[in-house]
Amino acid sequence: MRPVLGSGRGILRYEQFTMQAASADGGRAGAVVNARSSDPSKDFITVGRRELDEKAFEDSVNRMQKDAGGTVAVFVHGYNYSYQEAVFRLAQLSAEVDGRVVPILFSWPSQASVRGYVADRDSATYARDDLVHLLATLSRSRTERRVIMIGHSLGAWLVMEALRQLRLQGRDGVISRLQVGLAAPDIDVDVFRTQAALVGRLSPPLTVLVSEDDRALAASSRLANGRPRLGAARVDDPEIQEISRRGGIRIIDITTLPAGNAFNHDRFATFAARYFAAAQDGHVASGVRQAGVYLLDTTGRLLSGPFNQTARIIAGSQ
């Protein structure tokens, strides 16, 4: 089998992994895992791995979706992710939804290094055509299939670029099968505005998860000469509310959720598993079916906007 665990760029490849939850002592067990864990590699072990061609990949997805209600979930990882880390993160998210979706990882060649940010941006651009190809492949199913796609951090930029490319190519049928979420998106706010305008409104609405204290995105903003990142936006910002209104976009502030590390960049894991993947059977959270701005308060309730400073104090997010 060809090595595919490095950061080098190459052709699109397909692999199938079989993962199993690990017990506390490192053995195999049917353990309950926590999506907030900062190191999912300690929660799972790999018990099987095989390389596939595209036809075998399609056949495998078709077989698995019969047990998953006709829904597949594509996770596009972010900056500073190795292939192994992305595989384990997907296993973590998949365990949270208990097999109700077919989990698919789209892994692009990150340098998996804090200092590799510029190279990672180039690599994400390099992978854009391959993500478009994957989405087109998944849309070829003759059965009714919903594709849930979650892009995290720089992966969210890649997701928006793929949607933009699909729209420019007139492949509206591919887009119509998608339910898209962006978690802590590392996207310049102005760039996102132009991307969203071209992509147009999605059904269900595009969902964006933000945290104003995201330190990783604060660093990204500094590298961009202070340009604000979408994933660190404040939902009481009139500019953000206008983006939501014009684009028919759901923007949810999840700052109150616990983070797995000091960067506050991984809060999406629990929320994404609960709200995005559960959409395959219509269990979208009450009150979040429509576009708009929302705030997750300290009790787990979603408050709808617009917000003022008083509302923020009540929600415990100040």
QUIMOTA-V784422 format. One line per field, one symbol per residue. burial: 1 if it has 9 or more other ideal C-beta (glycine too) atoms within 8 Angstrom, else 0. A space follows every 50 residues. Layout:
burial=???
This chain:
burial=00000010000001111010111000000010101110010011010000 01000111011101100101111111111111101111111111111001 11111111111100011001101111110111111111101000111111 11111111111111111000100110111111111111101110111110 01001111111101111101100100111111101100011011001111 11111110110011111111111111111100010001001111111000 011010100011001010
